[in-house]
Amino acid sequence: MDDIQERGEAAIATPAARGVDLKLEVVVIPVSDVDRAKHFYGGLGWRLDADITGDEFHVIQFTPPGSPCSIVFGSGVTPGLYARIELDVLEHVGELVVSEIGAARAELADRGVDVSEVYHYAGREGRVSGPDPERRSYTSYATFSDPDGNQWLLQEVTQRFPGRVDADNTTFASSTELAAAFRRASVAHGEHEKRTGGQRDENWPDWYAAYMVAEQAGKELPL
């Protein structure tokens, strides 16, 4: 009985210190018929986020109502076709979203994980070392595997694609994520003040709020 209790306690143990948020964004599921699966999940009322078709591949992403996590399935994907996240993620069991890719990679490495370097894609050059030079959302990655070979994809996301989240639902999973959003808003607001003649904006809290909500919802950002 004591042994069972000890194992139960171990199963629900949580880390003493919280690190970088790794939000489960996408789970890859196997399907035998992509079009049949698309019809089925569409019939459930799930939101269709992506339907990408090429000469040799077909990739689809759906999100259940109210869910922060999506499913991806597809066919015909080869390494030479990895130019977008919907293709890249199919090589892995799932995708984890982070607000700062460098910090997330560093923490995984500190925990003894064999994590890849941060990388991005650059057109015909393909996979290139380092984060996206413009730090655009959805374009900087890293990968790691568990002891059984299950591969995970890390992706830096700071501004959502339009339609990928519920526009009226703005949430931050932790103080770390909220602080990162504040920092991005602060930089953008500095540029805003330059455009308005360098005068202090007394309504900066309203501007920050509008910027952070628009960024998360994938809407046009205020200038």
Backbone hydrogen bonds, N-H to C=O, Kabsch-Sander energy under -0.5 kcal/mol:
donor,donor_aa,acceptor,acceptor_aa,energy
5,Q,1,M,-2.2
6,E,2,D,-2.4
7,R,3,D,-2.2
8,G,4,I,-2.1
9,E,5,Q,-2.4
10,A,6,E,-2.2
11,A,7,R,-1.7
12,I,8,G,-1.1
13,A,10,A,-0.9
23,K,21,D,-0.5
23,K,97,V,-2.2
25,E,23,K,-0.6
25,E,95,E,-2.7
26,V,95,E,-1.5
27,V,70,S,-2.2
28,V,93,V,-1.9
29,I,72,V,-2.2
37,A,33,D,-2.4
38,K,34,V,-2.5
39,H,35,D,-2.1
40,F,36,R,-2.2
41,Y,37,A,-2.6
42,G,38,K,-2.2
43,G,39,H,-1.7
44,L,40,F,-0.7
45,G,42,G,-1.4
46,W,41,Y,-1.6
47,R,63,T,-2.5
49,D,47,R,-0.8
49,D,61,Q,-2.3
50,A,61,Q,-1.5
52,I,59,V,-3.0
53,T,51,D,-0.6
54,G,57,F,-2.7
58,H,75,S,-2.1
59,V,52,I,-2.8
60,I,73,F,-2.9
61,Q,50,A,-2.3
62,F,71,I,-2.1
63,T,47,R,-2.1
67,S,64,P,-2.1
70,S,25,E,-3.2
71,I,62,F,-2.8
72,V,27,V,-2.0
73,F,60,I,-2.1
75,S,58,H,-2.0
81,L,78,T,-2.3
82,Y,79,P,-1.5
83,A,81,L,-1.9
87,L,84,R,-1.2
88,D,84,R,-2.4
89,V,85,I,-2.8
90,L,87,L,-0.8
91,E,88,D,-1.6
92,H,89,V,-2.1
93,V,151,Q,-2.9
94,G,151,Q,-0.7
95,E,26,V,-2.5
96,L,153,L,-3.2
97,V,23,K,-3.1
98,V,155,Q,-2.4
104,A,100,E,-2.1
105,R,101,I,-2.4
106,A,102,G,-2.3
107,E,103,A,-2.1
108,L,104,A,-2.0
109,A,105,R,-2.4
110,D,106,A,-2.3
111,R,107,E,-1.3
112,G,109,A,-1.7
113,V,108,L,-2.4
115,V,113,V,-1.6
116,S,143,T,-3.2
119,Y,141,Y,-2.6
120,H,128,V,-2.5
122,A,126,G,-2.6
125,E,122,A,-2.1
126,G,123,G,-1.5
128,V,120,H,-3.7
130,G,118,V,-3.1
135,R,132,D,-2.0
138,Y,156,E,-2.2
139,T,136,R,-1.2
141,Y,119,Y,-3.0
142,A,154,L,-1.4
144,F,152,W,-1.7
146,D,150,N,-1.9
149,G,146,D,-2.3
151,Q,149,G,-0.5
152,W,144,F,-3.4
153,L,94,G,-2.0
154,L,142,A,-3.6
154,L,152,W,-0.5
155,Q,96,L,-2.2
156,E,140,S,-2.3
157,V,98,V,-2.3
157,V,155,Q,-0.6
160,R,215,E,-1.6
163,G,217,A,-0.6
164,R,161,F,-2.0
167,A,165,V,-0.5
169,N,166,D,-2.0
170,T,168,D,-0.6
171,T,169,N,-0.6
178,L,174,S,-2.1
179,A,175,S,-2.6
180,A,176,T,-2.0
181,A,177,E,-1.8
182,F,178,L,-2.2
183,R,179,A,-2.2
184,R,180,A,-2.0
185,A,181,A,-2.3
186,S,182,F,-2.5
187,V,183,R,-2.1
188,A,184,R,-2.2
189,H,185,A,-2.5
190,G,186,S,-1.8
191,E,187,V,-1.4
192,H,188,A,-1.8
193,E,189,H,-2.5
194,K,190,G,-1.6
195,R,191,E,-1.9
196,T,192,H,-1.2
197,G,194,K,-1.4
198,G,193,E,-3.4
202,E,200,R,-0.9
204,W,201,D,-1.4
206,D,203,N,-0.7
207,W,203,N,-1.8
208,Y,204,W,-3.0
209,A,205,P,-2.4
210,A,206,D,-2.4
211,Y,207,W,-2.5
212,M,208,Y,-2.8
213,V,209,A,-2.2
214,A,210,A,-2.2
215,E,211,Y,-2.7
216,Q,212,M,-1.8
217,A,213,V,-1.9
218,G,214,A,-0.9
218,G,215,E,-0.6
219,K,214,A,-2.4
